[in-house]
Amino acid sequence: MEVTPELYAWLTSLNIINPFEGLEDYPVNNFQIPEKTVKVLLGGKYMDIIINHLQDSYNKFYNVKSDFTSRLQELKDVNEDQEYISNSVKYSNWNLIMDILKKFGLNFSEDDINKLVEGDQKFLLEVINKIYDLNSQLLKDATSKKKNNKKGANADKNINTNNNNQNKKVNFKRLFIEPQKKKEESTSTNANKLNKKNNFSLS
């Protein structure tokens, strides 16, 4: 199953795909998920890894500790050595997976579950892409949110610094300038009184 380079890199980072496996089977720059991996993905395997990663991004963005994925431990085991994965196992797993994905705002219908049970690789890719896109958006928004919070904190710091400087100026004025001005005014007033007294005496 061919995927975009970005999705291939993401699945590789989650250790779902071995980038060195099957290199001789595909042309260069052709990003393929190996068939045996596609088979178990259709059975619901690795979806716990993918959704747990999504939850980490969700919690990081919303700054919460949600645990939507605890039920993933109920997934029925599927492995690559199985020649056949029963439809009942597929349905049980995807029914659970879709119920959990609703918590993240990703909604799928009963018909969608049946497509996966029937082995629709195109729709499987669509589901994984939707999770990948949401995860990428959450990470991007979380980074942007962090930068904005940092800018806001710096702006508040600058305002507080300016206010402190202004207060220092006001206090300096009260402590030194205003008393000095009053002293000068008092001296001037006393001098005027003395001059008037001397002028009166001379008369």
C-alpha positions as CSV (number, residue, x, y, z in Angstrom):
1,M,0.0,0.0,0.0
2,E,1.6,3.3,-1.2
3,V,1.6,6.2,1.2
4,T,3.0,9.7,1.3
5,P,6.6,10.3,2.5
6,E,5.3,12.2,5.5
7,L,3.0,9.3,6.6
8,Y,5.7,6.8,5.9
9,A,8.1,8.7,8.1
10,W,5.5,9.0,10.9
11,L,4.7,5.3,10.9
12,T,8.4,4.5,10.8
13,S,9.0,6.8,13.9
14,L,6.3,4.8,15.7
15,N,8.2,1.5,14.8
16,I,5.2,0.2,12.8
17,I,7.2,0.1,9.6
18,N,10.8,-1.1,9.3
19,P,12.3,1.3,6.6
20,F,14.9,-1.3,5.7
21,E,12.5,-4.1,5.1
22,G,11.5,-4.9,1.5
23,L,13.7,-2.2,0.0
24,E,14.5,-4.5,-3.0
25,D,10.8,-5.0,-3.7
26,Y,9.9,-1.3,-4.4
27,P,11.3,1.4,-6.7
28,V,13.3,4.2,-5.2
29,N,11.1,7.1,-3.8
30,N,8.1,4.7,-3.7
31,F,6.9,4.6,-0.1
32,Q,5.1,1.3,0.5
33,I,3.7,-0.3,3.6
34,P,4.6,-4.0,3.3
35,E,1.6,-6.3,2.6
36,K,2.0,-8.3,5.8
37,T,1.8,-5.0,7.8
38,V,-1.3,-3.9,5.8
39,K,-2.9,-7.3,6.6
40,V,-2.5,-6.9,10.4
41,L,-3.4,-3.2,10.2
42,L,-6.7,-4.3,8.7
43,G,-7.1,-6.5,11.7
44,G,-6.6,-3.6,14.1
45,K,-3.0,-4.3,15.0
46,Y,-0.8,-1.2,15.7
47,M,-3.8,1.0,16.0
48,D,-3.2,1.2,19.8
49,I,0.3,2.7,19.1
50,I,-1.2,5.2,16.6
51,I,-4.0,6.3,18.9
52,N,-1.9,6.5,22.0
53,H,0.4,8.8,20.1
54,L,-2.6,10.9,19.1
55,Q,-3.7,11.1,22.7
56,D,-0.3,12.4,23.8
57,S,-0.6,15.2,21.3
58,Y,-4.2,15.9,22.4
59,N,-3.2,16.1,26.0
60,K,-0.2,18.3,25.2
61,F,-2.3,20.8,23.3
62,Y,-5.2,21.0,25.7
63,N,-3.0,20.6,28.8
64,V,-5.1,17.8,30.2
65,K,-4.5,14.2,31.2
66,S,-7.3,12.4,29.4
67,D,-7.2,8.6,29.1
68,F,-9.5,7.8,26.2
69,T,-7.2,4.9,25.2
70,S,-7.3,2.7,28.3
71,R,-9.9,0.4,26.5
72,L,-7.3,-0.4,23.7
73,Q,-6.0,-3.2,25.9
74,E,-9.3,-4.9,25.1
75,L,-8.2,-5.3,21.4
76,K,-8.0,-8.9,20.3
77,D,-4.5,-10.0,19.4
78,V,-3.5,-10.1,15.8
79,N,0.0,-11.0,14.5
80,E,1.8,-11.1,11.2
81,D,2.3,-14.9,11.4
82,Q,-1.5,-15.5,11.1
83,E,-2.6,-16.8,7.7
84,Y,-6.1,-15.7,8.4
85,I,-7.8,-13.1,10.6
86,S,-11.4,-13.8,11.1
87,N,-14.0,-11.1,10.3
88,S,-15.4,-11.3,13.9
89,V,-12.0,-10.3,15.3
90,K,-11.7,-7.5,12.7
91,Y,-15.2,-6.2,13.5
92,S,-14.6,-6.4,17.3
93,N,-11.3,-4.5,17.0
94,W,-12.5,-1.8,14.7
95,N,-15.8,-1.3,16.5
96,L,-13.7,-0.5,19.6
97,I,-11.2,1.6,17.7
98,M,-13.9,3.7,16.1
99,D,-15.6,4.2,19.5
100,I,-12.4,5.6,20.9
101,L,-11.7,7.8,17.9
102,K,-15.0,9.6,18.5
103,K,-13.5,11.0,21.7
104,F,-11.1,12.9,19.4
105,G,-13.8,14.2,17.1
106,L,-13.1,11.5,14.4
107,N,-16.5,9.9,13.5
108,F,-17.0,6.8,11.4
109,S,-20.1,4.8,10.6
110,E,-21.0,1.2,10.7
111,D,-20.5,1.0,7.0
112,D,-17.0,2.3,7.5
113,I,-16.3,-0.5,9.9
114,N,-17.6,-3.0,7.4
115,K,-15.3,-1.6,4.7
116,L,-12.3,-2.4,7.0
117,V,-13.6,-5.9,7.8
118,E,-13.9,-6.6,4.1
119,G,-10.2,-5.5,3.6
120,D,-10.6,-2.1,2.0
121,Q,-7.0,-0.9,1.9
122,K,-8.0,2.5,0.4
123,F,-10.3,3.2,3.3
124,L,-7.7,2.0,5.8
125,L,-5.3,4.5,4.4
126,E,-8.0,7.2,4.7
127,V,-8.5,6.4,8.4
128,I,-4.8,6.5,9.2
129,N,-4.4,9.7,7.2
130,K,-7.2,11.4,9.2
131,I,-5.5,10.4,12.5
132,Y,-2.1,11.6,11.2
133,D,-3.6,14.9,10.0
134,L,-5.2,15.6,13.4
135,N,-2.1,14.6,15.2
136,S,0.0,17.0,13.1
137,Q,-2.4,19.8,13.6
138,L,-2.4,19.4,17.4
139,L,1.4,19.4,17.5
140,K,1.5,22.5,15.3
141,D,-1.1,24.3,17.3
142,A,0.6,23.3,20.6
143,T,3.9,24.8,19.4
144,S,2.1,28.0,18.3
145,K,0.3,28.2,21.6
146,K,3.5,27.8,23.5
147,K,5.2,30.6,21.5
148,N,2.2,32.9,22.0
149,N,2.2,32.2,25.8
150,K,5.9,33.0,25.8
151,K,5.3,36.3,24.0
152,G,2.5,37.2,26.4
153,A,4.7,36.4,29.4
154,N,7.5,38.6,28.0
155,A,5.0,41.4,27.3
156,D,3.7,41.2,30.9
157,K,7.3,41.3,32.1
158,N,8.0,44.4,30.1
159,I,4.9,46.1,31.4
160,N,5.9,45.3,35.0
161,T,9.4,46.6,34.3
162,N,8.0,49.8,32.9
163,N,5.6,50.2,35.9
164,N,8.5,49.6,38.3
165,N,10.6,52.2,36.5
166,Q,7.7,54.6,36.6
167,N,7.2,54.0,40.3
168,K,10.9,54.6,40.9
169,K,10.7,57.9,39.1
170,V,7.6,58.9,41.2
171,N,9.3,57.9,44.4
172,F,12.4,59.8,43.5
173,K,10.4,62.8,42.8
174,R,8.6,62.6,46.1
175,L,11.7,61.9,48.1
176,F,14.1,64.4,46.6
177,I,12.7,66.8,44.1
178,E,9.5,67.8,45.9
179,P,11.1,68.4,49.3
180,Q,13.9,70.4,47.6
181,K,11.3,72.5,45.8
182,K,9.4,73.1,49.0
183,K,12.7,74.0,50.8
184,E,13.5,76.5,48.0
185,E,10.0,78.0,48.1
186,S,10.3,78.3,51.9
187,T,13.7,80.0,51.7
188,S,12.3,82.4,49.0
189,T,9.3,83.2,51.2
190,N,11.4,83.9,54.2
191,A,13.7,86.1,52.2
192,N,10.7,88.1,50.9
193,K,9.4,88.5,54.5
194,L,12.9,89.7,55.6
195,N,13.1,92.2,52.8
196,K,9.7,93.6,53.6
197,K,10.6,93.9,57.3
198,N,13.9,95.7,56.5
199,N,12.1,98.1,54.1
200,F,9.5,98.9,56.8
201,S,12.2,99.6,59.3
202,L,14.0,102.0,57.0
203,S,10.8,103.9,56.4
